[in-house]
Amino acid sequence: MKLRYLFVVISLLTACVFPSLALADESQEFKTYRAQCDGGEAAGCYNLGLMYYVGKGVKQSNADALNYFSKACGMKSDKGCKSYALLKMRMLLK
């Protein structure tokens, strides 16, 4: 029962943290986010994490998403930290 409750809570939180991406030009968006992330902007790292999480414009990869969320978290991004924690928990529950 507790595990089922935990799964429901995680699912609801995930829906809030990982909204759908609406990217007009994914390759240009990827380049922009990559440059931002490489330049030390947490938002760029977070957005790259989202792209990898949903596989939008890139091959879906939880490992890469986790890496970029971790970078964003290291840059003091609340969204990056929350996304990192939720994805890590999801990966551990699989």
Number of C-alpha atoms within 10 A of each C-alpha: 6 7 9 9 10 11 14 12 11 16 13 11 14 16 10 10 14 15 10 12 12 8 13 8 9 15 13 12 17 19 13 15 22 17 14 17 21 12 11 14 17 26 19 25 29 29 24 28 29 26 27 21 23 18 14 18 15 14 12 15 15 19 15 17 25 26 18 27 32 23 23 28 22 13 18 12 19 15 17 27 20 17 27 23 16 18 20 14 12 15 12 8 9 5
